[in-house]
Structures are given as C-alpha cells and as structure tokens.
C-alpha cells in the first residue's frame, strides 16, 4: 500500500468583520440586535439590541431586547431575550410599544446590571418620549422592568449611556422634539437621573448619540435627524462630559461617507486590553422589512484633534490600530 504524503495544511480562515453583510450567530441565524449597545463584563462582551420581526410593524417591540455574547467580538452566541415585552396591554412594555436603542451598564456598588432604553408607549406614536429602566442580577437577564419616565422632566428619544473612569454615568439623549441633546448625570445606582443636567448642540437635531473617552478627552458621534433614512454623521469633542462640546466634521471617510455608509450610529466600543482601539457600531435600517437590517462595525482612527471612521470592506482587530 502506498503511503500518502503528509496532508497539506488546509488554510483556516481568520475571523474578520465584513461591514454591511449578513452576520450569523453561532447557530447560523442572522444576529437580531438592532440599535444596540455593548457591555464588557468579566472577559465577555454582551450585545443588547432591538429584536426585529419581518414585517412593517416589526420595528415596534413585538418580542423585546435580545442579548448575544462573545469572547472575541467575531463569534456571537444567542443568549435569548433579556427583556421581554408584556402581554398586558396596559403595561408600559405592552407588545407593540416602541422600544429602541437599549444600553446596559454594570453598577459595581450594587452588583446590578441596569438597562436604559428609549420607550414610546403603545399607541402614542413617538409622543411619549420616555426612557425605560430595567434591572438584572445577570448580564444575560432576565431584566425586570422598573419604570419609565421623562428624564429631568424632559422629552427623551434616541439615547446612549456613558460611564466615566470614576464610575459616574451619563445619559445623552435627543430632547426638545430632537432639537437639542440633553446630558444628565445618573444617580450612583444608575437607576435615575440625579438632577444634574445640561444641554448641548441647541437646534442641531442630533440623533443616534454615542460617546467615548480617549486621550483624556470625550468624543461624540451621532447623526442628523432623518428617521430611518441615513444622513452624514456628526462628531464633537469636549474636556468634560457636560461640555462645552465643540462640533467637528463628518468623521466618515470613503464611499458613501455622506450617508455614514448607509447607516446610523448606535455605539462606540472601547476594546478591552487595547487602549487605542475603538469600534464604531452602526445600523443599516430596512424599515419595510426591519429584520433585514444589517450592522456596520468599523475601527476608529485618531488624527490631530479629531477622529475618523474610514470604510473597510473587511478588517480584523489586528489591523485596527
Ligand atoms: C431614527 C432613530 C431610530 C428610530 C427612527 C424612527 O432617526 O435614530 O432609533 O427612532 O428614527 O423613525
């Protein structure tokens, strides 16, 4: 019998990000976590987002907030629904309400995971303009709904949360019918706003806010206000979370930079263990069939006094610096 040559090694594809393409979870199902936010906790990333369904009404919360987990940011396991809607039509989270842009923080003092999201009560269109709060003992949930309200008494739609190095947390939210961004410091337990708040970008109609800290400064990325249709990204810088915020220009570079690569910001992720690596996370909305919406994740680069988001067809974390 002839002995075979030693097998030629089969090249194993290195994992990479492919912005705007279908992204399957570890079960082979497209990831369903839109308008999302990420949390890094004890070596694991958790991705929370709006669970969409395949019909025009699928932008309304028919299911709840999904959760996925990953140790490397490429491969995501489905952890199920972290916060379900309610079957009670009088509940704030009644099936068919509008629940958008969930963001989760871990509170070191209380040991609780705290979720904030944009909530519009069932049947009120976008007029309730509230935040909703839910709490869990575990990052994957189940989260228990606590309450919904207008933070500091003001309208609140697109939102994000930002935690500073001193554990102080801030809400950035589109207020005054989206005209002006409001910034509120949260209470130490992250369950409420503290009463300390300010306004930024008056009359600029900023939406889809995301905030991060790099090089001792605070950076903002967001969008204009054109509903599901994409527009040019906005950026800004400040020395403190409360500002004053100095607006910069559109940070996107490359094809379709004028429409944020046909997407809208939702979060900026500081990558654990890589102090200069920040990922820009955005959604490509498909309002007629929302479940088709895709994700655009790109690395941020820093240049003199500003940051940029250059388009890449594919990329991996080793080339992101
Ligand atoms: C977008 C916003 C989304 C959603 C949508 C509704 O501008 O960023 O989160 O609210 O409008 O039209």
py3Dmol code that shows the C-alpha trace and the ligand (Angstrom):
import py3Dmol

protein = """\
ATOM      1  CA  UNK A   1       0.000   0.000   0.000  1.00  0.00           C
ATOM      2  CA  UNK A   2       1.282   3.394  -0.907  1.00  0.00           C
ATOM      3  CA  UNK A   3       1.880   5.767   1.952  1.00  0.00           C
ATOM      4  CA  UNK A   4       0.239   9.128   1.476  1.00  0.00           C
ATOM      5  CA  UNK A   5       2.153  12.365   1.565  1.00  0.00           C
ATOM      6  CA  UNK A   6       1.650  14.259   4.773  1.00  0.00           C
ATOM      7  CA  UNK A   7      -1.578  16.233   4.343  1.00  0.00           C
ATOM      8  CA  UNK A   8      -1.123  19.766   3.119  1.00  0.00           C
ATOM      9  CA  UNK A   9      -2.489  22.033   5.852  1.00  0.00           C
ATOM     10  CA  UNK A  10      -5.870  23.461   4.900  1.00  0.00           C
ATOM     11  CA  UNK A  11      -5.787  27.230   5.413  1.00  0.00           C
ATOM     12  CA  UNK A  12      -8.162  28.212   8.199  1.00  0.00           C
ATOM     13  CA  UNK A  13      -9.972  31.477   7.504  1.00  0.00           C
ATOM     14  CA  UNK A  14      -9.024  34.063  10.106  1.00  0.00           C
ATOM     15  CA  UNK A  15     -12.105  35.689  11.611  1.00  0.00           C
ATOM     16  CA  UNK A  16     -12.835  39.141  10.273  1.00  0.00           C
ATOM     17  CA  UNK A  17     -15.549  41.802  10.248  1.00  0.00           C
ATOM     18  CA  UNK A  18     -17.446  42.325   6.978  1.00  0.00           C
ATOM     19  CA  UNK A  19     -19.427  45.567   7.438  1.00  0.00           C
ATOM     20  CA  UNK A  20     -22.925  45.578   5.962  1.00  0.00           C
ATOM     21  CA  UNK A  21     -23.038  41.841   5.177  1.00  0.00           C
ATOM     22  CA  UNK A  22     -25.287  39.238   6.822  1.00  0.00           C
ATOM     23  CA  UNK A  23     -23.715  38.336  10.187  1.00  0.00           C
ATOM     24  CA  UNK A  24     -24.758  34.962  11.581  1.00  0.00           C
ATOM     25  CA  UNK A  25     -24.641  33.928  15.219  1.00  0.00           C
ATOM     26  CA  UNK A  26     -23.034  30.652  16.302  1.00  0.00           C
ATOM     27  CA  UNK A  27     -26.307  28.821  15.451  1.00  0.00           C
ATOM     28  CA  UNK A  28     -26.153  30.100  11.853  1.00  0.00           C
ATOM     29  CA  UNK A  29     -29.026  32.579  12.342  1.00  0.00           C
ATOM     30  CA  UNK A  30     -28.619  36.278  11.440  1.00  0.00           C
ATOM     31  CA  UNK A  31     -27.870  38.328  14.574  1.00  0.00           C
ATOM     32  CA  UNK A  32     -31.029  40.210  15.571  1.00  0.00           C
ATOM     33  CA  UNK A  33     -29.866  43.067  17.840  1.00  0.00           C
ATOM     34  CA  UNK A  34     -30.517  46.442  16.214  1.00  0.00           C
ATOM     35  CA  UNK A  35     -29.885  49.891  17.682  1.00  0.00           C
ATOM     36  CA  UNK A  36     -27.594  48.020  20.031  1.00  0.00           C
ATOM     37  CA  UNK A  37     -25.144  48.633  22.798  1.00  0.00           C
ATOM     38  CA  UNK A  38     -22.311  46.520  24.165  1.00  0.00           C
ATOM     39  CA  UNK A  39     -21.156  45.712  27.673  1.00  0.00           C
ATOM     40  CA  UNK A  40     -17.822  44.102  28.551  1.00  0.00           C
ATOM     41  CA  UNK A  41     -18.011  42.146  31.783  1.00  0.00           C
ATOM     42  CA  UNK A  42     -15.548  39.616  33.224  1.00  0.00           C
ATOM     43  CA  UNK A  43     -13.949  38.718  29.901  1.00  0.00           C
ATOM     44  CA  UNK A  44     -17.173  38.508  27.888  1.00  0.00           C
ATOM     45  CA  UNK A  45     -18.833  41.029  25.554  1.00  0.00           C
ATOM     46  CA  UNK A  46     -22.621  41.256  25.673  1.00  0.00           C
ATOM     47  CA  UNK A  47     -24.518  42.767  22.741  1.00  0.00           C
ATOM     48  CA  UNK A  48     -28.041  44.033  23.528  1.00  0.00           C
ATOM     49  CA  UNK A  49     -30.366  45.221  20.793  1.00  0.00           C
ATOM     50  CA  UNK A  50     -33.854  45.595  19.401  1.00  0.00           C
ATOM     51  CA  UNK A  51     -35.215  42.208  18.303  1.00  0.00           C
ATOM     52  CA  UNK A  52     -36.976  42.936  14.996  1.00  0.00           C
ATOM     53  CA  UNK A  53     -39.540  40.848  13.141  1.00  0.00           C
ATOM     54  CA  UNK A  54     -40.046  40.548   9.386  1.00  0.00           C
ATOM     55  CA  UNK A  55     -42.926  42.889   8.602  1.00  0.00           C
ATOM     56  CA  UNK A  56     -43.505  46.675   8.517  1.00  0.00           C
ATOM     57  CA  UNK A  57     -44.755  46.569  12.129  1.00  0.00           C
ATOM     58  CA  UNK A  58     -41.539  44.736  13.013  1.00  0.00           C
ATOM     59  CA  UNK A  59     -39.877  47.961  14.137  1.00  0.00           C
ATOM     60  CA  UNK A  60     -42.275  48.035  17.073  1.00  0.00           C
ATOM     61  CA  UNK A  61     -41.348  45.877  20.044  1.00  0.00           C
ATOM     62  CA  UNK A  62     -43.176  42.584  19.422  1.00  0.00           C
ATOM     63  CA  UNK A  63     -40.614  40.499  21.301  1.00  0.00           C
ATOM     64  CA  UNK A  64     -38.195  42.567  23.393  1.00  0.00           C
ATOM     65  CA  UNK A  65     -34.482  43.177  23.837  1.00  0.00           C
ATOM     66  CA  UNK A  66     -32.158  40.441  22.599  1.00  0.00           C
ATOM     67  CA  UNK A  67     -28.773  39.527  24.071  1.00  0.00           C
ATOM     68  CA  UNK A  68     -25.774  37.856  22.441  1.00  0.00           C
ATOM     69  CA  UNK A  69     -22.403  37.034  24.000  1.00  0.00           C
ATOM     70  CA  UNK A  70     -18.890  36.725  22.629  1.00  0.00           C
ATOM     71  CA  UNK A  71     -15.331  36.446  23.876  1.00  0.00           C
ATOM     72  CA  UNK A  72     -13.713  37.701  20.649  1.00  0.00           C
ATOM     73  CA  UNK A  73     -16.274  40.114  19.061  1.00  0.00           C
ATOM     74  CA  UNK A  74     -16.483  37.999  15.863  1.00  0.00           C
ATOM     75  CA  UNK A  75     -18.500  34.975  17.026  1.00  0.00           C
ATOM     76  CA  UNK A  76     -21.733  35.656  18.890  1.00  0.00           C
ATOM     77  CA  UNK A  77     -23.877  33.152  20.770  1.00  0.00           C
ATOM     78  CA  UNK A  78     -27.589  33.865  21.170  1.00  0.00           C
ATOM     79  CA  UNK A  79     -28.432  34.324  24.882  1.00  0.00           C
ATOM     80  CA  UNK A  80     -32.138  34.792  24.139  1.00  0.00           C
ATOM     81  CA  UNK A  81     -34.460  37.641  25.085  1.00  0.00           C
ATOM     82  CA  UNK A  82     -33.027  39.591  28.017  1.00  0.00           C
ATOM     83  CA  UNK A  83     -36.088  41.841  28.433  1.00  0.00           C
ATOM     84  CA  UNK A  84     -39.411  40.581  27.016  1.00  0.00           C
ATOM     85  CA  UNK A  85     -42.419  42.706  26.140  1.00  0.00           C
ATOM     86  CA  UNK A  86     -45.570  42.256  28.234  1.00  0.00           C
ATOM     87  CA  UNK A  87     -48.820  40.574  27.204  1.00  0.00           C
ATOM     88  CA  UNK A  88     -50.692  43.098  29.393  1.00  0.00           C
ATOM     89  CA  UNK A  89     -51.880  45.896  27.036  1.00  0.00           C
ATOM     90  CA  UNK A  90     -51.746  48.378  29.943  1.00  0.00           C
ATOM     91  CA  UNK A  91     -48.119  47.646  30.800  1.00  0.00           C
ATOM     92  CA  UNK A  92     -45.511  50.243  29.773  1.00  0.00           C
ATOM     93  CA  UNK A  93     -43.833  47.471  27.742  1.00  0.00           C
ATOM     94  CA  UNK A  94     -47.053  46.221  26.110  1.00  0.00           C
ATOM     95  CA  UNK A  95     -46.374  44.222  22.941  1.00  0.00           C
ATOM     96  CA  UNK A  96     -46.321  46.734  20.049  1.00  0.00           C
ATOM     97  CA  UNK A  97     -44.838  49.592  22.064  1.00  0.00           C
ATOM     98  CA  UNK A  98     -41.703  51.198  20.614  1.00  0.00           C
ATOM     99  CA  UNK A  99     -38.580  50.114  22.461  1.00  0.00           C
ATOM    100  CA  UNK A 100     -35.331  51.350  20.915  1.00  0.00           C
ATOM    101  CA  UNK A 101     -31.577  51.630  21.483  1.00  0.00           C
ATOM    102  CA  UNK A 102     -31.152  49.565  24.690  1.00  0.00           C
ATOM    103  CA  UNK A 103     -27.902  50.193  26.581  1.00  0.00           C
ATOM    104  CA  UNK A 104     -26.701  48.245  29.642  1.00  0.00           C
ATOM    105  CA  UNK A 105     -24.305  49.263  32.418  1.00  0.00           C
ATOM    106  CA  UNK A 106     -22.910  47.227  35.291  1.00  0.00           C
ATOM    107  CA  UNK A 107     -23.042  49.039  38.618  1.00  0.00           C
ATOM    108  CA  UNK A 108     -20.079  47.974  40.759  1.00  0.00           C
ATOM    109  CA  UNK A 109     -21.563  49.279  44.009  1.00  0.00           C
ATOM    110  CA  UNK A 110     -24.896  47.436  43.734  1.00  0.00           C
ATOM    111  CA  UNK A 111     -23.755  44.477  41.598  1.00  0.00           C
ATOM    112  CA  UNK A 112     -26.748  45.059  39.301  1.00  0.00           C
ATOM    113  CA  UNK A 113     -26.946  45.244  35.514  1.00  0.00           C
ATOM    114  CA  UNK A 114     -29.032  48.297  34.571  1.00  0.00           C
ATOM    115  CA  UNK A 115     -30.660  48.724  31.160  1.00  0.00           C
ATOM    116  CA  UNK A 116     -31.857  52.073  29.774  1.00  0.00           C
ATOM    117  CA  UNK A 117     -33.804  52.337  26.543  1.00  0.00           C
ATOM    118  CA  UNK A 118     -35.999  54.710  24.543  1.00  0.00           C
ATOM    119  CA  UNK A 119     -39.657  53.904  25.197  1.00  0.00           C
ATOM    120  CA  UNK A 120     -42.803  55.032  23.398  1.00  0.00           C
ATOM    121  CA  UNK A 121     -45.987  53.725  24.985  1.00  0.00           C
ATOM    122  CA  UNK A 122     -48.344  51.598  22.890  1.00  0.00           C
ATOM    123  CA  UNK A 123     -50.466  53.683  20.527  1.00  0.00           C
ATOM    124  CA  UNK A 124     -48.741  57.017  21.225  1.00  0.00           C
ATOM    125  CA  UNK A 125     -46.513  57.150  18.152  1.00  0.00           C
ATOM    126  CA  UNK A 126     -43.320  58.940  19.187  1.00  0.00           C
ATOM    127  CA  UNK A 127     -45.091  61.337  21.599  1.00  0.00           C
ATOM    128  CA  UNK A 128     -44.346  59.699  24.967  1.00  0.00           C
ATOM    129  CA  UNK A 129     -40.588  60.368  24.540  1.00  0.00           C
ATOM    130  CA  UNK A 130     -39.553  58.469  27.682  1.00  0.00           C
ATOM    131  CA  UNK A 131     -36.733  56.345  28.971  1.00  0.00           C
ATOM    132  CA  UNK A 132     -37.412  52.878  30.358  1.00  0.00           C
ATOM    133  CA  UNK A 133     -35.301  51.230  33.056  1.00  0.00           C
ATOM    134  CA  UNK A 134     -34.849  47.502  33.738  1.00  0.00           C
ATOM    135  CA  UNK A 135     -32.541  45.681  36.151  1.00  0.00           C
ATOM    136  CA  UNK A 136     -30.967  42.223  36.335  1.00  0.00           C
ATOM    137  CA  UNK A 137     -28.578  40.243  38.541  1.00  0.00           C
ATOM    138  CA  UNK A 138     -27.083  38.602  35.460  1.00  0.00           C
ATOM    139  CA  UNK A 139     -25.793  40.162  32.212  1.00  0.00           C
ATOM    140  CA  UNK A 140     -27.981  37.860  30.122  1.00  0.00           C
ATOM    141  CA  UNK A 141     -31.114  38.681  32.106  1.00  0.00           C
ATOM    142  CA  UNK A 142     -33.928  38.245  32.679  1.00  0.00           C
ATOM    143  CA  UNK A 143     -34.149  42.012  33.230  1.00  0.00           C
ATOM    144  CA  UNK A 144     -37.051  43.161  35.393  1.00  0.00           C
ATOM    145  CA  UNK A 145     -38.775  46.331  34.190  1.00  0.00           C
ATOM    146  CA  UNK A 146     -38.836  49.066  36.872  1.00  0.00           C
ATOM    147  CA  UNK A 147     -40.393  52.193  35.411  1.00  0.00           C
ATOM    148  CA  UNK A 148     -40.470  54.672  32.554  1.00  0.00           C
ATOM    149  CA  UNK A 149     -40.271  58.458  32.773  1.00  0.00           C
ATOM    150  CA  UNK A 150     -39.047  61.634  31.109  1.00  0.00           C
ATOM    151  CA  UNK A 151     -35.545  62.228  32.500  1.00  0.00           C
ATOM    152  CA  UNK A 152     -35.339  65.531  34.382  1.00  0.00           C
ATOM    153  CA  UNK A 153     -38.883  66.103  33.126  1.00  0.00           C
ATOM    154  CA  UNK A 154     -37.730  66.499  29.503  1.00  0.00           C
ATOM    155  CA  UNK A 155     -38.533  64.561  26.320  1.00  0.00           C
ATOM    156  CA  UNK A 156     -36.091  61.751  25.583  1.00  0.00           C
ATOM    157  CA  UNK A 157     -35.805  59.754  22.347  1.00  0.00           C
ATOM    158  CA  UNK A 158     -32.520  58.439  20.825  1.00  0.00           C
ATOM    159  CA  UNK A 159     -30.161  57.846  23.728  1.00  0.00           C
ATOM    160  CA  UNK A 160     -26.889  56.428  24.906  1.00  0.00           C
ATOM    161  CA  UNK A 161     -25.164  55.894  28.251  1.00  0.00           C
ATOM    162  CA  UNK A 162     -21.542  56.674  29.022  1.00  0.00           C
ATOM    163  CA  UNK A 163     -19.584  55.669  32.159  1.00  0.00           C
ATOM    164  CA  UNK A 164     -16.514  57.667  33.078  1.00  0.00           C
ATOM    165  CA  UNK A 165     -13.395  56.283  34.748  1.00  0.00           C
ATOM    166  CA  UNK A 166     -14.703  57.452  38.141  1.00  0.00           C
ATOM    167  CA  UNK A 167     -17.873  55.312  37.641  1.00  0.00           C
ATOM    168  CA  UNK A 168     -20.051  58.413  37.119  1.00  0.00           C
ATOM    169  CA  UNK A 169     -22.612  57.576  34.423  1.00  0.00           C
ATOM    170  CA  UNK A 170     -24.300  59.971  31.993  1.00  0.00           C
ATOM    171  CA  UNK A 171     -27.366  59.833  29.767  1.00  0.00           C
ATOM    172  CA  UNK A 172     -27.067  61.579  26.385  1.00  0.00           C
ATOM    173  CA  UNK A 173     -30.479  61.898  24.781  1.00  0.00           C
ATOM    174  CA  UNK A 174     -32.264  63.699  21.943  1.00  0.00           C
ATOM    175  CA  UNK A 175     -34.698  66.070  23.681  1.00  0.00           C
ATOM    176  CA  UNK A 176     -36.967  69.077  22.955  1.00  0.00           C
ATOM    177  CA  UNK A 177     -38.529  67.214  19.979  1.00  0.00           C
ATOM    178  CA  UNK A 178     -34.993  66.227  18.956  1.00  0.00           C
ATOM    179  CA  UNK A 179     -33.869  69.864  18.636  1.00  0.00           C
ATOM    180  CA  UNK A 180     -31.270  69.695  21.410  1.00  0.00           C
ATOM    181  CA  UNK A 181     -29.240  66.982  23.067  1.00  0.00           C
ATOM    182  CA  UNK A 182     -29.663  66.698  26.837  1.00  0.00           C
ATOM    183  CA  UNK A 183     -26.933  65.311  29.082  1.00  0.00           C
ATOM    184  CA  UNK A 184     -27.919  64.063  32.542  1.00  0.00           C
ATOM    185  CA  UNK A 185     -25.737  62.603  35.231  1.00  0.00           C
ATOM    186  CA  UNK A 186     -27.234  59.410  36.660  1.00  0.00           C
ATOM    187  CA  UNK A 187     -27.601  58.638  40.348  1.00  0.00           C
ATOM    188  CA  UNK A 188     -24.847  56.454  41.821  1.00  0.00           C
ATOM    189  CA  UNK A 189     -27.037  53.339  41.445  1.00  0.00           C
ATOM    190  CA  UNK A 190     -27.694  54.234  37.752  1.00  0.00           C
ATOM    191  CA  UNK A 191     -31.463  53.870  38.282  1.00  0.00           C
ATOM    192  CA  UNK A 192     -32.453  57.532  37.890  1.00  0.00           C
ATOM    193  CA  UNK A 193     -31.139  60.869  36.737  1.00  0.00           C
ATOM    194  CA  UNK A 194     -29.509  62.859  39.530  1.00  0.00           C
ATOM    195  CA  UNK A 195     -30.922  66.296  38.683  1.00  0.00           C
ATOM    196  CA  UNK A 196     -27.552  67.498  37.405  1.00  0.00           C
ATOM    197  CA  UNK A 197     -28.054  68.107  33.677  1.00  0.00           C
ATOM    198  CA  UNK A 198     -27.228  70.357  30.773  1.00  0.00           C
ATOM    199  CA  UNK A 199     -27.990  70.936  27.080  1.00  0.00           C
ATOM    200  CA  UNK A 200     -25.705  70.560  24.064  1.00  0.00           C
ATOM    201  CA  UNK A 201     -25.925  71.307  20.337  1.00  0.00           C
ATOM    202  CA  UNK A 202     -29.050  73.545  20.545  1.00  0.00           C
ATOM    203  CA  UNK A 203     -31.059  73.498  17.315  1.00  0.00           C
ATOM    204  CA  UNK A 204     -28.749  70.908  15.701  1.00  0.00           C
ATOM    205  CA  UNK A 205     -31.194  67.963  15.736  1.00  0.00           C
ATOM    206  CA  UNK A 206     -28.588  65.384  16.784  1.00  0.00           C
ATOM    207  CA  UNK A 207     -29.721  61.759  16.981  1.00  0.00           C
ATOM    208  CA  UNK A 208     -28.144  58.327  17.462  1.00  0.00           C
ATOM    209  CA  UNK A 209     -25.617  59.532  20.068  1.00  0.00           C
ATOM    210  CA  UNK A 210     -22.521  57.560  21.093  1.00  0.00           C
ATOM    211  CA  UNK A 211     -19.818  58.816  23.475  1.00  0.00           C
ATOM    212  CA  UNK A 212     -16.338  57.565  24.334  1.00  0.00           C
ATOM    213  CA  UNK A 213     -13.200  58.748  26.099  1.00  0.00           C
ATOM    214  CA  UNK A 214      -9.746  58.697  24.537  1.00  0.00           C
ATOM    215  CA  UNK A 215      -6.553  60.612  25.238  1.00  0.00           C
ATOM    216  CA  UNK A 216      -8.110  62.386  28.211  1.00  0.00           C
ATOM    217  CA  UNK A 217     -10.901  63.906  26.076  1.00  0.00           C
ATOM    218  CA  UNK A 218     -14.533  62.986  25.465  1.00  0.00           C
ATOM    219  CA  UNK A 219     -15.688  62.246  21.922  1.00  0.00           C
ATOM    220  CA  UNK A 220     -19.173  62.231  20.459  1.00  0.00           C
ATOM    221  CA  UNK A 221     -20.533  60.685  17.285  1.00  0.00           C
ATOM    222  CA  UNK A 222     -24.146  60.939  16.169  1.00  0.00           C
ATOM    223  CA  UNK A 223     -26.393  61.616  13.211  1.00  0.00           C
ATOM    224  CA  UNK A 224     -28.757  64.205  11.856  1.00  0.00           C
ATOM    225  CA  UNK A 225     -32.493  63.669  12.161  1.00  0.00           C
ATOM    226  CA  UNK A 226     -33.970  61.965   9.074  1.00  0.00           C
ATOM    227  CA  UNK A 227     -35.822  58.979  10.549  1.00  0.00           C
ATOM    228  CA  UNK A 228     -34.770  55.620   9.087  1.00  0.00           C
ATOM    229  CA  UNK A 229     -33.055  57.302   6.106  1.00  0.00           C
ATOM    230  CA  UNK A 230     -29.299  57.678   6.608  1.00  0.00           C
ATOM    231  CA  UNK A 231     -27.525  61.028   6.723  1.00  0.00           C
ATOM    232  CA  UNK A 232     -23.999  62.322   7.353  1.00  0.00           C
ATOM    233  CA  UNK A 233     -22.516  61.515  10.755  1.00  0.00           C
ATOM    234  CA  UNK A 234     -21.714  64.312  13.212  1.00  0.00           C
ATOM    235  CA  UNK A 235     -18.791  64.432  15.632  1.00  0.00           C
ATOM    236  CA  UNK A 236     -17.705  66.578  18.563  1.00  0.00           C
ATOM    237  CA  UNK A 237     -15.146  66.784  21.348  1.00  0.00           C
ATOM    238  CA  UNK A 238     -15.191  68.050  24.948  1.00  0.00           C
ATOM    239  CA  UNK A 239     -12.980  68.119  28.033  1.00  0.00           C
ATOM    240  CA  UNK A 240     -15.823  67.088  30.325  1.00  0.00           C
ATOM    241  CA  UNK A 241     -18.971  65.005  29.734  1.00  0.00           C
ATOM    242  CA  UNK A 242     -21.108  68.104  30.360  1.00  0.00           C
ATOM    243  CA  UNK A 243     -19.142  70.031  27.744  1.00  0.00           C
ATOM    244  CA  UNK A 244     -18.873  72.579  26.332  1.00  0.00           C
ATOM    245  CA  UNK A 245     -18.932  70.377  23.227  1.00  0.00           C
ATOM    246  CA  UNK A 246     -17.070  71.624  20.170  1.00  0.00           C
ATOM    247  CA  UNK A 247     -18.611  70.267  16.992  1.00  0.00           C
ATOM    248  CA  UNK A 248     -16.207  68.763  14.448  1.00  0.00           C
ATOM    249  CA  UNK A 249     -16.999  67.487  10.973  1.00  0.00           C
ATOM    250  CA  UNK A 250     -18.289  64.267   9.435  1.00  0.00           C
ATOM    251  CA  UNK A 251     -15.786  61.648  10.627  1.00  0.00           C
ATOM    252  CA  UNK A 252     -16.605  59.113   7.901  1.00  0.00           C
ATOM    253  CA  UNK A 253     -14.166  58.667   5.026  1.00  0.00           C
ATOM    254  CA  UNK A 254     -14.654  56.669   1.834  1.00  0.00           C
ATOM    255  CA  UNK A 255     -17.557  55.611  -0.414  1.00  0.00           C
ATOM    256  CA  UNK A 256     -20.943  56.720   0.948  1.00  0.00           C
ATOM    257  CA  UNK A 257     -19.300  58.745   3.719  1.00  0.00           C
ATOM    258  CA  UNK A 258     -22.118  61.306   3.230  1.00  0.00           C
ATOM    259  CA  UNK A 259     -24.653  58.730   4.458  1.00  0.00           C
ATOM    260  CA  UNK A 260     -22.478  57.158   7.178  1.00  0.00           C
ATOM    261  CA  UNK A 261     -22.041  54.227   4.742  1.00  0.00           C
ATOM    262  CA  UNK A 262     -25.871  53.963   4.528  1.00  0.00           C
ATOM    263  CA  UNK A 263     -26.029  53.530   8.292  1.00  0.00           C
ATOM    264  CA  UNK A 264     -26.640  55.349  11.580  1.00  0.00           C
ATOM    265  CA  UNK A 265     -24.501  55.251  14.717  1.00  0.00           C
ATOM    266  CA  UNK A 266     -25.590  53.297  17.767  1.00  0.00           C
ATOM    267  CA  UNK A 267     -22.495  52.776  19.961  1.00  0.00           C
ATOM    268  CA  UNK A 268     -18.732  53.127  20.240  1.00  0.00           C
ATOM    269  CA  UNK A 269     -16.981  50.175  21.865  1.00  0.00           C
ATOM    270  CA  UNK A 270     -13.638  50.558  23.667  1.00  0.00           C
ATOM    271  CA  UNK A 271     -11.966  47.182  23.036  1.00  0.00           C
ATOM    272  CA  UNK A 272     -10.749  45.569  26.254  1.00  0.00           C
ATOM    273  CA  UNK A 273      -6.973  45.436  26.640  1.00  0.00           C
ATOM    274  CA  UNK A 274      -6.355  47.669  23.594  1.00  0.00           C
ATOM    275  CA  UNK A 275      -6.344  51.245  24.872  1.00  0.00           C
ATOM    276  CA  UNK A 276      -6.318  52.823  21.389  1.00  0.00           C
ATOM    277  CA  UNK A 277      -8.897  50.557  19.744  1.00  0.00           C
ATOM    278  CA  UNK A 278     -12.446  51.874  19.499  1.00  0.00           C
ATOM    279  CA  UNK A 279     -15.107  50.380  17.241  1.00  0.00           C
ATOM    280  CA  UNK A 280     -17.843  52.442  15.622  1.00  0.00           C
ATOM    281  CA  UNK A 281     -21.098  50.461  15.597  1.00  0.00           C
ATOM    282  CA  UNK A 282     -23.941  51.456  13.281  1.00  0.00           C
ATOM    283  CA  UNK A 283     -27.211  50.132  11.840  1.00  0.00           C
ATOM    284  CA  UNK A 284     -28.296  49.859   8.231  1.00  0.00           C
ATOM    285  CA  UNK A 285     -32.036  50.209   8.646  1.00  0.00           C
ATOM    286  CA  UNK A 286     -34.515  48.481   6.315  1.00  0.00           C
ATOM    287  CA  UNK A 287     -37.843  49.845   7.617  1.00  0.00           C
ATOM    288  CA  UNK A 288     -40.062  47.865   5.178  1.00  0.00           C
ATOM    289  CA  UNK A 289     -38.630  44.601   6.467  1.00  0.00           C
ATOM    290  CA  UNK A 290     -36.715  45.527   9.619  1.00  0.00           C
ATOM    291  CA  UNK A 291     -35.304  42.061  10.293  1.00  0.00           C
ATOM    292  CA  UNK A 292     -33.154  42.535   7.162  1.00  0.00           C
ATOM    293  CA  UNK A 293     -31.275  45.420   8.813  1.00  0.00           C
ATOM    294  CA  UNK A 294     -27.503  44.904   8.865  1.00  0.00           C
ATOM    295  CA  UNK A 295     -24.636  46.111  11.019  1.00  0.00           C
ATOM    296  CA  UNK A 296     -21.685  48.295  10.088  1.00  0.00           C
ATOM    297  CA  UNK A 297     -18.761  47.966  12.508  1.00  0.00           C
ATOM    298  CA  UNK A 298     -15.599  49.916  11.714  1.00  0.00           C
ATOM    299  CA  UNK A 299     -12.439  50.865  13.640  1.00  0.00           C
ATOM    300  CA  UNK A 300     -11.910  54.492  14.602  1.00  0.00           C
ATOM    301  CA  UNK A 301      -8.621  56.217  13.819  1.00  0.00           C
ATOM    302  CA  UNK A 302      -7.336  59.297  15.633  1.00  0.00           C
ATOM    303  CA  UNK A 303      -5.597  62.141  13.856  1.00  0.00           C
ATOM    304  CA  UNK A 304      -4.612  65.603  15.104  1.00  0.00           C
ATOM    305  CA  UNK A 305      -7.519  66.904  17.179  1.00  0.00           C
ATOM    306  CA  UNK A 306     -10.205  64.688  15.656  1.00  0.00           C
ATOM    307  CA  UNK A 307     -11.144  61.133  14.810  1.00  0.00           C
ATOM    308  CA  UNK A 308     -12.054  59.407  11.578  1.00  0.00           C
ATOM    309  CA  UNK A 309     -14.029  56.343  10.526  1.00  0.00           C
ATOM    310  CA  UNK A 310     -12.537  55.062   7.273  1.00  0.00           C
ATOM    311  CA  UNK A 311     -14.563  52.496   5.303  1.00  0.00           C
ATOM    312  CA  UNK A 312     -13.155  48.988   5.037  1.00  0.00           C
ATOM    313  CA  UNK A 313     -14.680  46.083   3.071  1.00  0.00           C
ATOM    314  CA  UNK A 314     -13.253  43.619   5.567  1.00  0.00           C
ATOM    315  CA  UNK A 315     -10.933  44.022   8.538  1.00  0.00           C
ATOM    316  CA  UNK A 316      -9.817  42.402  11.757  1.00  0.00           C
ATOM    317  CA  UNK A 317      -8.751  43.602  15.177  1.00  0.00           C
ATOM    318  CA  UNK A 318      -5.047  43.155  14.432  1.00  0.00           C
ATOM    319  CA  UNK A 319      -5.150  45.866  11.770  1.00  0.00           C
ATOM    320  CA  UNK A 320      -7.489  48.221  13.595  1.00  0.00           C
ATOM    321  CA  UNK A 321      -4.891  50.383  15.332  1.00  0.00           C
TER     322      UNK A 321
END
"""
ligand_1 = """\
12
LIG
C -34.291 57.358 13.765
C -33.819 56.901 15.116
C -34.252 55.476 15.286
C -35.781 55.449 15.171
C -36.207 56.058 13.860
C -37.717 56.139 13.727
O -33.862 58.651 13.492
O -32.436 57.008 15.204
O -33.817 54.987 16.526
O -36.330 56.176 16.240
O -35.683 57.353 13.718
O -38.082 56.821 12.577
"""
view = py3Dmol.view(width=600, height=400)
view.addModel(protein, "pdb")
view.setStyle({"model": 0}, {"cartoon": {"style": "trace"}})
view.addModel(ligand_1, "xyz")
view.setStyle({"model": 1}, {"stick": {}})
view.zoomTo()
view.show()
